[in-house]
Amino acid sequence: MPLRARTPTGVDADDSWGPEDVARLVGTGPWKLAGSVGGKMIRLDGVHFLAHGYLTSSKGHGRWAHSTKGTIEVQVCATRFKLRPQFGVQGWSMASPDDATDVAATTMPGHQAQEATGVRITAVLAASAEALGAWSPPARFPPDATSRRLEGSGPYKGPAGSVLLLRAGVLQASGRELGQYTRWSVVSPTTLLFTTAGAAAASSSADAPCARGLCVELTDCFVLRLPPAPGLLSRLGLAPGDERRVAPPRYAEDAEVRSLEWILRPPASVCEDPCAGLTLRRLTAADREASPLARALEAGAAAGSGGPKWTWAGFGGLSFMANGQLATPWGGGVWGAPPEAQTAGAPALLAEFAGQKHLLRARVSGSRQVSAMESTRCHDNDRAEVRLAGGQPPTLVS
């Protein structure tokens, strides 16, 4: 049976988070999960164990629950497996129990049940030292109704960025405006306060809480509304810092761009790690020698303006240059030829740019030419088409 929508322990939401091993996991992350299920290598980054049995990751959401003998049960990508947490002083981790030899078939809607054996998964908490310090003391169930609704929730996403409201007041935020904040607290049933670690520790004044950080309005629909943007302040004749005098926009033109909505991604369906076991590095002399595809691409680069031109997901400006240099529509990067992935029928390349690694699997024609490649992003399996847009297609020569 699939995990039910409930608190991780199945207890009443007004009671507690349940056993200590579960309570400490609620509202924590990001975790990195990796290992094998049924002989297939899997990887999940950006995993957060949220309240009420929800799990989020870079590849979609799943479910989790308290199990037996100090373990939790995770359901994601059409499989179920158990993990046993270890809470160390220097860091937290989880691993498959010694008796985890199989995976039960799932009945999650939209996924076909599958048989699997040989579960060996490890998980490591990749949170900041500040977050780990907040989570290390015994877990306390939130004392007020608003905190109980929000602790372990998210991500709330919008044009200004993304936030997760985690346990013990830990805030994980991204975005140019929001990324500086690391703590959240409740000011009133409809107002939250985002602060930096220093501001949260420096003052606890209740007279003017919004002076210590960013006050955010909470609506009944789990939407967070941010204060007006500087452009609106100037139109109102106000100076920077006066946003605390103006309510967040609700119906004005700025309402959408100043809102963060709780958004759950679709269920994760593919957890396989496409880059597992591959040497992901910039092109070396040895890798070039072992890869006809790499040599063909560098030969095309040597042709200058007459060389092949490529598009990535329809965007032009992609070029494989000599010595592993890569030009993309999003800036420079590097490319390589993992020696383990140079099969004759479908050799693969590494493309790394904008902080992400991608595996590019070439489509080789009968005449040994390559005019298209399929890209799979390593951390979330996102796929894109790489196509020849001009010039002669590279020809593989052994």
C-alpha positions in Angstrom: 0.0 0.0 0.0 1.2 3.5 -0.6 2.1 5.8 2.3 -0.9 7.7 3.5 -1.2 11.5 3.8 -0.6 11.9 7.5 2.0 12.9 10.0 5.1 10.7 9.7 4.0 8.7 12.7 0.3 8.7 12.0 -0.4 10.5 15.3 -2.9 13.3 15.8 -1.5 16.5 14.4 -2.1 18.3 17.7 -0.1 15.7 19.6 3.6 15.6 18.6 5.8 14.5 15.8 6.1 11.1 17.5 9.3 9.0 18.2 12.4 11.0 18.5 14.1 9.5 15.5 11.2 10.7 13.3 10.8 14.0 15.1 14.4 15.0 14.4 14.0 14.3 10.6 10.8 16.4 10.1 11.6 19.6 8.3 15.2 18.8 7.5 17.3 18.9 4.3 18.8 19.0 1.8 19.8 15.4 1.9 21.7 13.6 -0.8 20.5 10.0 -1.5 22.5 7.6 -3.6 22.9 3.9 -4.1 21.4 1.0 -5.9 17.9 -0.5 -6.2 17.5 -3.7 -8.2 20.9 -3.3 -9.7 20.2 0.2 -10.9 22.1 3.2 -9.6 19.9 5.9 -8.3 20.5 9.4 -7.1 18.3 12.0 -5.4 19.6 15.5 -4.6 17.9 18.3 -2.7 15.8 15.9 -0.6 13.7 17.4 2.2 11.7 15.3 4.6 8.7 17.6 5.2 5.7 17.4 7.6 2.8 15.1 7.1 4.8 12.5 5.2 5.8 14.6 2.2 9.3 14.4 0.6 10.6 16.8 -2.0 13.6 16.3 -4.3 15.2 17.6 -7.4 13.4 14.9 -9.4 9.9 15.3 -7.9 8.1 14.5 -4.7 7.5 11.3 -2.8 6.3 10.1 0.6 7.9 9.0 3.8 6.8 7.6 7.2 7.9 6.1 10.4 8.5 2.3 10.1 9.9 -0.2 12.6 13.1 -0.8 14.6 14.2 2.8 14.3 13.8 3.1 10.6 11.8 5.2 8.2 10.1 4.1 5.0 10.5 6.1 1.8 8.3 5.9 -1.3 9.7 7.5 -4.4 10.1 6.7 -8.1 7.7 3.7 -7.8 9.7 1.9 -5.2 9.7 1.7 -1.4 12.7 1.2 0.8 13.8 1.7 4.4 16.5 3.9 5.9 18.0 4.0 9.4 19.1 7.4 10.6 22.3 8.2 12.5 22.6 11.5 14.3 26.3 12.3 14.7 27.8 15.4 16.2 29.6 16.3 13.0 26.7 15.4 10.7 23.7 13.2 10.1 23.4 10.3 7.7 21.1 7.4 6.9 21.6 3.9 5.4 19.7 0.9 4.4 19.3 -1.5 7.3 21.3 -4.7 7.1 18.2 -6.8 6.4 17.0 -4.5 3.5 17.3 -7.1 0.7 14.2 -6.2 -1.3 11.8 -3.5 -2.3 8.1 -3.8 -2.1 6.0 -3.1 -5.2 4.2 0.2 -5.0 0.6 1.1 -5.8 1.2 4.8 -6.1 -1.3 6.1 -8.6 0.2 6.7 -12.0 3.1 4.3 -11.5 3.3 0.6 -12.6 4.3 -1.7 -9.8 7.8 -3.2 -10.2 9.8 -6.0 -8.5 13.3 -5.1 -7.2 15.9 -6.7 -5.0 19.2 -5.6 -3.6 18.6 -2.2 -1.9 21.7 -0.4 -0.8 21.2 3.3 -0.3 23.0 5.9 1.8 21.9 9.4 2.6 23.9 12.4 3.9 22.5 15.7 5.2 24.1 18.6 3.3 22.6 21.4 5.5 24.6 24.3 6.9 26.3 24.2 10.3 23.7 26.8 11.5 20.8 24.5 10.5 22.4 21.4 12.0 22.9 23.3 15.3 19.2 24.3 15.3 18.1 20.7 14.7 20.5 18.9 17.1 18.6 19.6 20.4 15.6 17.4 21.1 12.8 18.2 18.7 9.9 20.3 20.1 6.5 20.3 18.6 5.5 23.9 17.5 3.6 25.6 20.3 1.3 27.8 18.2 -1.2 26.9 15.5 0.5 28.9 12.8 3.9 27.3 13.3 2.2 23.9 13.3 0.7 24.6 9.9 3.9 25.8 8.4 6.8 24.0 10.0 8.2 21.5 7.5 6.4 23.0 4.5 7.4 24.3 1.0 8.8 25.0 -1.3 7.1 28.3 -1.8 8.0 29.6 -5.2 7.7 32.8 -7.1 9.6 35.3 -9.3 11.5 36.6 -6.2 12.8 33.2 -5.3 12.0 30.1 -3.3 11.8 29.3 0.4 11.3 26.2 2.6 10.0 26.7 6.1 11.9 24.0 8.0 12.0 22.8 11.6 13.2 24.9 14.5 12.9 28.2 12.6 15.4 27.2 9.9 14.7 28.9 6.6 16.3 27.8 3.3 15.8 30.5 0.7 17.1 31.1 -2.8 17.0 34.1 -5.0 18.8 37.4 -5.1 16.5 39.1 -2.7 15.6 36.2 -0.4 18.9 34.2 -0.3 20.3 36.2 2.6 17.7 35.0 5.1 18.3 31.8 7.1 15.7 32.0 9.9 11.9 32.3 10.1 9.5 33.0 12.9 5.8 33.8 13.5 4.9 37.4 14.3 1.2 36.9 14.2 -1.2 34.4 12.6 -0.9 36.3 9.3 2.7 37.6 9.5 6.0 35.8 9.3 9.5 37.3 9.9 12.5 36.3 7.8 15.9 37.2 9.4 19.6 36.5 9.0 21.3 34.5 11.7 23.0 37.6 13.2 19.8 39.7 13.2 17.8 36.8 14.9 20.4 36.5 17.6 21.0 40.2 18.2 17.5 41.3 19.1 14.2 39.8 20.3 12.3 43.0 20.5 8.6 42.5 20.0 7.9 46.2 19.5 9.2 46.5 16.0 9.9 43.0 14.7 9.9 44.0 11.1 12.8 46.3 11.7 15.0 43.2 12.2 14.3 41.6 8.8 11.6 41.0 6.2 8.0 40.7 7.2 5.9 38.5 5.0 2.2 38.2 4.9 0.6 34.7 5.0 -2.7 34.1 3.3 -5.2 31.3 3.9 -4.2 29.7 0.7 -0.6 29.1 1.7 0.7 32.0 -0.3 3.4 34.3 1.0 3.2 37.9 0.0 6.4 40.0 0.0 6.6 43.7 0.7 6.4 46.0 -2.3 9.4 46.1 -4.6 11.5 49.3 -4.7 9.9 50.3 -8.0 6.5 50.5 -6.4 7.9 52.4 -3.4 9.3 55.1 -5.7 5.9 55.4 -7.4 4.3 55.9 -4.0 6.9 58.6 -3.1 8.5 56.4 -0.4 12.1 55.8 0.3 13.9 52.4 0.6 13.2 51.0 4.0 9.6 52.4 4.0 8.2 49.1 2.7 7.3 48.2 6.2 4.6 51.0 6.1 2.9 49.5 3.0 1.0 46.3 2.9 2.1 43.7 0.4 0.2 44.1 -2.9 -2.8 41.9 -3.5 -4.6 43.2 -6.6 -2.0 45.6 -8.0 0.3 44.8 -10.9 3.0 43.8 -8.5 0.9 41.2 -6.7 2.0 38.2 -8.8 5.7 39.0 -8.8 5.7 39.6 -5.0 4.0 36.3 -4.2 5.4 32.9 -3.3 3.1 30.0 -3.7 3.5 26.5 -2.1 4.0 24.3 -5.1 4.5 20.5 -5.0 6.2 19.1 -8.1 4.8 16.0 -9.7 5.7 12.6 -8.2 9.3 11.6 -9.0 9.2 8.9 -11.6 12.9 8.4 -12.7 15.5 8.2 -10.0 18.2 6.5 -12.0 21.6 8.2 -11.9 22.6 8.7 -15.6 26.1 9.7 -14.7 26.9 6.9 -12.1 30.2 5.2 -12.6 31.5 7.8 -15.2 34.6 9.8 -14.9 33.3 13.4 -15.3 36.2 15.6 -16.2 37.4 18.1 -18.8 38.8 16.5 -21.9 42.3 15.0 -21.4 44.8 13.7 -23.9 44.0 10.1 -22.9 40.3 10.6 -23.1 40.7 12.2 -26.6 42.7 9.3 -27.8 40.0 6.8 -26.6 37.0 8.8 -28.1 36.4 9.1 -31.9 33.6 11.5 -31.0 35.9 13.9 -29.1 38.4 13.8 -32.0 35.7 14.5 -34.5 34.4 17.5 -32.5 37.8 19.0 -32.2 38.4 18.5 -35.9 35.2 20.5 -36.5 36.4 23.2 -34.2 39.6 23.5 -36.1 37.6 24.3 -39.2 36.7 27.7 -37.7 33.6 29.3 -39.1 32.9 26.3 -41.3 32.7 23.9 -38.4 29.5 22.5 -37.0 27.1 24.7 -35.1 24.7 23.3 -32.5 21.5 24.2 -30.6 20.6 23.2 -27.1 16.8 22.8 -26.6 16.3 25.1 -29.5 18.8 27.8 -28.3 21.7 28.5 -30.6 25.2 29.4 -29.7 26.5 25.9 -28.6 30.1 25.1 -29.7 32.5 22.3 -28.7 35.9 23.9 -28.9 39.4 22.5 -28.6 40.9 21.3 -25.4 37.5 20.8 -23.7 36.3 24.4 -23.9 32.6 24.8 -24.3 30.5 27.8 -25.4 26.8 27.7 -24.5 23.9 30.2 -24.7 24.2 30.5 -20.9 28.0 31.2 -20.7 31.2 29.3 -20.9 31.9 25.8 -19.6 33.9 22.6 -20.3 33.2 19.3 -22.0 34.8 15.9 -21.8 34.6 12.3 -23.0 34.1 9.9 -20.1 36.2 6.9 -21.0 33.5 4.5 -19.7 30.9 5.9 -22.1 32.6 5.6 -25.5 30.6 2.7 -26.9 30.7 2.5 -30.6 26.9 2.8 -31.1 26.2 5.6 -28.7 29.2 7.4 -27.3 28.6 10.1 -24.7 30.1 13.4 -23.7 30.1 15.4 -20.5 29.0 19.1 -20.8 29.4 21.2 -17.6 28.2 24.7 -17.4 26.2 27.0 -15.0 27.1 24.7 -12.2 25.4 21.6 -13.7 26.8 18.4 -15.3 25.0 16.9 -18.4 25.5 13.6 -20.1 25.2 13.9 -23.9 24.5 10.6 -25.7 25.3 10.9 -29.4 23.0 9.4 -32.1 25.3 7.8 -34.7 24.0 7.3 -38.2 24.8 4.4 -40.5 27.5 6.6 -42.1 29.0 7.2 -38.7 27.9 10.8 -38.6 26.5 12.6 -35.6 23.8 15.3 -36.1 22.0 15.0 -32.8 22.6 14.2 -29.1 20.3 13.6 -26.2 21.3 15.5 -23.0 20.4 14.2 -19.5 21.2 16.4 -16.6 22.9 14.4 -13.9 21.2 15.7 -10.8 17.5 15.6 -11.9 17.4 13.6 -15.2 16.1 16.6 -17.1 16.3 15.9 -20.8 17.0 18.2 -23.8 17.8 17.8 -27.5 21.2 18.9 -28.9 20.9 19.3 -32.7 23.2 20.3 -35.5 22.2 23.7 -36.8 24.8 24.3 -39.4 28.0 23.1 -40.9 29.1 19.5 -41.6 28.2 16.9 -39.1 31.2 15.3 -37.3 32.1 11.9 -38.7 33.5 9.2 -36.3 36.7 7.6 -37.4 38.2 4.8 -35.3 
